[in-house]
Amino acid sequence: MVATPLDVESQLGALLGDSSTEFDVSRRTRIYCNRNLRMDQIELIGFDMDYTLALYHQDKLERLSIDLTLAKMVTNHGYPAEIRTLSYDPHWAIRGLMVDRELGNVFKMDRHSYVGRCYHGFRKLSSDERKAIYRNEKINLSSDRYDWIDTLFGLPEAVMYVTLVDWFDRTRGPGAIAYDKLFADIRMSIDEAHRDDTLKSVIKADLAGYIVKDPELAETLHKLRSSGKKLFLLTNSLWDYTDAVMRFLLDGQRQAYASWRNYFDVVVVGGAKPAFFNERRPFVQLDPTTGATLDAEVKQLLRDRVYMAGNVAQFEEMTHIRGEHVLYIGDHIYGDILRLRKQHMWRTAMVLQELDREIAVLQRLENNIRDLDLLDRRRRNLESEIDYQGLRLKKIQRLLEDAATAAPLRPRLDDEKKLTKLALDSLRDRHQLMTEEVTSLESTLDRAYNPHWGSCLREDNENSRFGEQVNDYADLYTSRVANFLSYSPLRYFRAPRRPMPHEV
């Protein structure tokens, strides 16, 4: 059978690694662009590990984190054993929440730092309560009073905090426990579980149970390397855990790579980001067999070596690649993205594991979203008409109250007043019904994302504070590293034109 020209083109494209167009890629696996980025200008691509190369089975990891943290709170910090019997819902929290350690509240903000919804324990504060607390003075988010839940690793903190605030308030009375100390003990206990290897030893014993093994990850890294780019790993995890996870993800996936380390030109563990980007800690070389520190001073970063700590300035000096020629891909908005973009010229891409579900909800409820947009436009038009009729009614009333108004005009003004008031009442009734319909649709959409908080990237009609930071600091964002496989390594990512309100 003779191959057709189309068959030949397909085979040639497969051999050369040609990518499909963006429109051929499903929305859930696309890479989204906030700032134009030319991949042909990128010479060096870096990766974080946890929640970037290694995605986690979130529910199972959260339950493990909660169980280990509660055990340490009881054993090390004197909390009653009953707290281990409470129900902790791992789906309750989302990324981007703020903890008010002084009042025991957890809230979500929009991009203007307006508090959109707030819980004390499991009780949702009313609009009046929320405004009385958070609208009379500017919230200083850098104060010790507030903590931001900005990583997926941090979600168990929020879940345990609201559950324990609720339990202590019910069993011992509101304010019986110091809310600030409660959060500090939760965070200290979860840090202990990470630091003493309690958590990671469990994960290492069951890597397949806790870590998502992406079958396309190795091919993605190979494709990037084959295009002439250099790759590096920069993670805060220490060597023993990094080696175990990366072996699980990459070893044996491609014959050309005897070890996972062969995919990378530089491997840096224990990076302590964001300190890597704003401090001058020296690089230390490790023995990859034993993990022991080697005494030799690090003067260059070589393949098949393992390094610890370090800093961005020396990294650029030793790799001879700087600024906008480096793309770093991570999941932590503060440690991987924000500090890097504020202080250095590296380009950034953010992995949002929850983006896949967010887009799935968008697609499933596309008709509801269209209906909501239409209703919202109609409501705005209706509000304009209400404003007009309300102003007209006030003018009529002023004319009736004015002694200078001619007597023959008064009966006509009385009739106009009645008609205008009837029209205004009718408009207000329609507005009330429309508002109820909008509220119902918004509630449906919110519940589809998260029944308590809605989308992690949106708050009401605005970007959430978290969503706005993704928008401002991540040049690209996507749901997993392997999504780069669908794109050319020389791709010119272009940001969409974003109109200002007056241009719409």
Secondary structure, DSSP 4 states (H G I P E B T S, - for coil): -PPPHHHHHHHHHHHHTPPPPGGGS-GGG--EESS-EEGGG--EEEE-TBTTTBEE-HHHHHHHHHHHHHHHHHHHH---GGGGGS---TTS--TTEEEETTTTEEEEEBTT--EEEEEETTEEPPHHHHHHHHSSS---TTSTTEEEE-SGGGHHHHHHHHHHHHHHHHHH-TTSS-HHHHHHHHHHHHHHHHHTSHHHHHHHHTHHHHEE--TTHHHHHHHHHHTT-EEEEE-SS-HHHHHHHHHHHHTTS-TT-SSGGGG-SEEEE---TTHHHHS-PPEEEE-TTT-PBP-S---S--TT-EEEE--HHHHHHHHT--GGGEEEEES-IIIIIIHHHHH---EEEEE-TTHHHHHHHHHHTHHHHHHHHHHHHHHHHHHHHHHHHHHHHHHHHHHHH-TTS-TTHHHHHHHHHHHHHHHHHHHHHHHHHHHHHHHHHHHHHHHHH-TTT--SSEETTEEBHHHHHHHHH-SEEES-GGGGGGS-TT-EE-PPP---GGG-
